[in-house]
Every structure is written in structure tokens, then in C-alpha cells.
Amino acid sequence: MVQLILDKADPASSPLVRATDVLFRPGTLARLAPLLLQHGMLSFSSPDVLQFLGHRINLDGQIPRNYAGELTTDFKSRTSGDRVKYRISGNSLKGYGKAGTPMGDLYRVETLTQHVEVFKTYRPKEGGAEDDLKWRIMRRGVADMHRRCEVSQKANERYWDALSAVDDSTRFSEFTPALEQPCQYQGRRVRALHLFRADDHELLKAVNHGEFAINGLRNRDLQLLLYGPVDPTSPLTPEDKRRRSAVVSRKLRILRAHGLIQKVPKTHRYQVTSHGRMAITAILTMDRTSIALLNKAAA
């Protein structure tokens, strides 16, 4: 992996671009780049893109109601190659291939930061005491350049982590037969998954939320996503709480039985397995893709 920082002379008035390149053997990118671009266009929702660029979203995975920014995604075919680009409030993130470079074939993920006021940096107040450190609005000048680079690099890494679910050899039909059949788990029969039926499909969407990628998910996290927040004017009874917890525990057991999640030892958390990540990504992408695009991709 090659990391490259491109910065203009006056950071106070110019955008900063940070690019993370992954180098491939010659000829590999011709097969892989279309898959990466297709994944970038079809698989990422608006909350996903907001998280790539460091914006917070609600615990239920939705965009905050008070968010007033504009998010756009576009695809452009150029002479040098195709690219997908996301724009949010004057900042952008894009991915594109660069074949035939002196180093070889590389795919570049690039973050441009121009409107830095949406980010925070841990610093003292200007003109204040040096030990009065708080998370404050990022400045355009050189003083916060290190934090600006860090924010951009983290955005690149989050996007690359999301692209890592792409697999150029596994087909959709390799995931579905096993998941749609009953299986045995700890000596007991476990029902099949109904991949496109509302309840199971919402379950797959919930466990695939980006905020669970690092710390994993818990029973209570899934309850919030599947049932929504509890109405403070009508709190749940202890019996209702136990019933919800038991229902979600059964759902987690089904996902474990089919190898989509695994329990983190000595905790009450679960992580999506690598097989589960590919399977869920394939299922959700298939659900969001039109027949016309599927036919075009197959061709």
C-alpha cells in the first residue's frame, strides 16, 4: 500500500487532498476496478457515506433530522478510467483506477477537505491557556494540518474497509442455497433464513450497520434497530423487555448457526464473520439493484 499526501502551498485557502493507493499486479485492475466501482455505486447508502467522512449518525443508523447538508454521488467515465465520487458540504471522497502507471496498476481512494469547519480537533482556544484542551472546530491554517491529514486518512481507510467486502470470484448463488436451508447448531435444528422476507431482511440490514464493524453488536443494539426507541410516555414492562430480549436472542442464534456472526469471547457482543460480511453485502446489493443493472453487469 502506498500513501500519498498532496497539499497546496497555502492550506488556509486551498483544499487538502490525501490519497491512499493500493498497488496490483499488471492486468489485475482491468478485472477488479469495475467490481469496486459497482460496489461503490450500489452498496453504500447515504448514512454509510456520511460515516466514511466522519459525520455522526443516529444509533438507529439514520441521518439526524437536523442535518442540512447535501450529499451527492456520481459516476464519471474518463479517458484515464472510471471513477465514483461522493460530495458532502464542500468535501469529497472518490475512488478510481490508474492502470499502466510506472509503479504498476493501482486503485486510488482520495479524500478532499475544503470545508474543514465540520470537523473537530483537540486543541486549546486561540489566545487561551495551553492546557485548556477541548474538541473545537477545525481551523484552515497550518496549526491543524496534522489533524486534517488524520481525518482524511481515516476516511480513506473506512472506505477501503467497506470495499474489502468485494470478491471477484464468489457468485451470489454460492451464498443463498445454504442460508435458505435448515441447519444444525449445538445439536438442535435451526430454521432457514428468508433472505428477502421483511423480518429476516431487516435483521441482515441491522447487523450490517457500519457502527458495529469495530466494537461489534449486542442484543440491546439490535432491539433498538428492529423495534425503534422506547416511547418515554409508555415505557416497557419488565415482561415486555424480557420478551424482546428473548426474540432477539433467537435471531442471533439463527445468524450464528448459519455462520454469519460469531460471539466475541467473554463478552455479550457479536461480530459479523468475513463469510457473513460477503454474504450480507451480496444479498443487500441484490435487493437494491434493478433488473436492468443486473443484466448490464452480467453482460
N, C-alpha and C positions, 0 to 999 in steps of 0.2 A: 504494500500500500504506500502510495506517495501522497504526502500532504503538502499543499501549496497555498501560500498566502499572497494575495495580490492587493496592494494598497496604494492609493494615490498619495501625492506629496502632502496635501492639506486635508487631514482627516476631519477637520472642523466643518468643511463644506463639501467633501466628496464621499461617496459611498465606499464601504469596505467590502471586498469580495474574498471569501475563503472557500477554497475548493479542496475536496478530498477525492483523489483519483485511485481507482483500482486497476491494476495492470493485468491484462490477459495475454495468453499466448496468441500469436498471429492467427487470424481466422476465426477465433472463438467468438469475438464480439459480433460478427455477422449473424450468428445464430442466437446469441443471448440478448443483444440490445433490444430487438422487437419485444421479447418477453418482459424485459424490465420496463419498457415504455408502456406496454399494455397494462402491466400490473399497476404502474403509477397513475394511469388514467382511470382504471375501472375499480380498483380495490380500496382507494383511500377516500373516506368521507371528509366533510368539512371539519368536524372535530379532530380527525386524525391530523390534518394539515396544520390546524392551529397548534396542536401539541408538538409537531415537528419544530415549529418556530417559537416554541417556548411559552405559548399562551396557555392559561389555565382554563379548564372546562369544568362543568359541574360533575359531582360524584356519579350522577346517572349517565354520564357520557355525552350530555347535550351541551350546546353552546349557551353561555349565560344570556339571560334576557336583556341585560343592559349592554351587551356587546354591540357596538355600532359600526365596526369596521366592515370593509368589503373584501371578500375572498373570491378570487377567480382562478380557474385552471384552464390552461390552453395547451394545445399541441401544435407544433410547427415543424414542417418538413423543409430542411435546408439542403444546400449542396453538400455541406460538410457532414450532414447527418440529421436525424430527427431528434427533437427534444420535447420534454414535458416541463411546464413551468407553473408554479403556484405564486400568486401575488397576494400579500396581505398588508394593508396600511403602509404602502411605500417600500416594504421589504419583500424579498422574493427568495424562492428556493427552486432549483431546477436540476434536472438530470439529463445527460445526453452522452452519446458515444463519440469517441475520437479515434477512428481507425487509421492505421498507417502512419502513426507518429514515429519519430526516431527511437522512442523507447519501446514501441510496440502498440498493441490495441489497448485502449483504456476507456473506462466509463467514468464520467465525472459527475459528482454531486456538488453543487455550488450554491452557497448562501450569500445573498447580498443584503447588507444592512444599511439603510439610509435614514429611516425614521427610528432613531435609537431610543426615543423617549418612552417607547412601550416596554423597554427592558429595565431591569433594576441592577444596581451594583452596590456592593457592601463598602461604604466609604463614609468619611466624616462630612459634615456640612461645610460648604465652601465658606472659608473665613472663620469656621468654628474650631472647637478643640479637636485635636488629632485623635483623641481616644473616644470621641463621641461617634461610634460607628453604628450605622443603621443601613438597612436596604433602602437606597434612594434612587431616584430617576437617573438613568444613564446620561452622561454628557457626551457631546460630539467631539470634544477635544482629545488630545493625546493622553490625558490623565486616565481615562477609562478605556484606552485602546486594548489593554490586556484582557479586560472583561468582555469587550466587544468581540474579540477573537474567540474567546472561550464560548460565548453564546452561539456564535456562528458554527464553531466546530461541533458543539453538542447537537445543533440542528442537523448537520451533515450526518453525524453518527446515528441519530434517531431514524433518519430517512434510510440510511444503509441497512440498519437493523430491520426495518419494515420490508425492504427489498429482498432481504435474505430468505424470505419465505418462497421466493420464486424458484422453481425447479424445472429445468428444461428437459427432463427425461420422464418424469412421472405424469401419468394421464389421469384425468378425472375419474374414469371408470375403474382405476385401481383402488380408489378410496371407498367408493359407495357400496359395493357388494357386502363387504364385511360389516360395515356400520349398519346396514339395513337388515342384518340377520341377528337373531338372538345369540347370546354367548354365555359362557360360564365364568363366574367370578367368585372365588373363595368357596367353591362347591355349590353355588346357587345359580339358578338361571336368571339372566338379566335380559330384559326385552330389547328389541331392536330400536334404533333411532329412526325417527321420521324426519328426514333431513329438511324437508320443505314444508312441513306442517307447522302451524303457527307456534305452538308451545315449544317444541324442540328447536325450531329455527331461532326463536328469540333467545333460547338458552345458549346456543352456539354464538350468537352475536354478543351476548353478555360476557361470556368468558374470554372473548377475543378483544375486549377493550384494552387499549394501549396502556392505561394506568396500572394494569395487572402484570405487565411484562417483566417488571423488576422485582416487586415485592410479593407477587402472587395474589391470589384472591381467597376470601373467606366466605363462609356461609352467609354472614350478615351483609357482605358486599353484594352477593347475588340477590338476596332478598330485596335490597334497595333498588336494583336494576329491574327485577322481574315484577315487583309489586308497587314500586314507587315509594316516596317518602310517606311516613305515617302522619295522618292529619292530627295536629296537636289538639283540635277540638273534639276528636273522637279517638282517643288512644286505644291501642290493642289491649285486650285482656291477656293475662298470663297463658290462658288456654290457646288463644289465637296465636301468640308468639311461639308456643311450642309446636303448634300445627304447621306454621310457616317454616320453622326451622327443620321440622321432620320432612316436609315436602322437598325443600332444597337439598337436604342430606341425601334423599333418594335420587335426585337429579345428579348430584355429584358422584354418587356411586355408579350410576349408568355411564357417565363420562369416563370414570376410572376403569370400568370394566371393558370399555371399547378402546382404551389406551390413549384417550385424548388429553387427559390430565393425569398428574401424579401428585401424591401428597409430599409436602416438604417435611422431612423427618423432624420429630419433636416439636411440631407446630400444628396449628389449625389452618394452615394455608395450603393452597394447591397451585401448581404451576402447569401451564399448558406444555405438553411434550412437543418435541420437534416434529414428530409424526402428526400430532394434533394440530400444530400450527399450519402445516401444509394442507391438511385435510379441511380444516375450517376455512382457511383462505380460499381454497378451491370452491367450496360449497357456497360461500357468501359472494364470491366473484361471479359464479354461475347464476346465482339468483338475481344479481344486479345487471347482467349483460343481456342485451336484446338478441333476438334470433339473427337479425341482420349482422350484428357484430360477430356473433359466433361463427356464422357462415364465412364471413370475411377472414377471421382468424384461422379457420380450418383450411381455407384456400391458400 
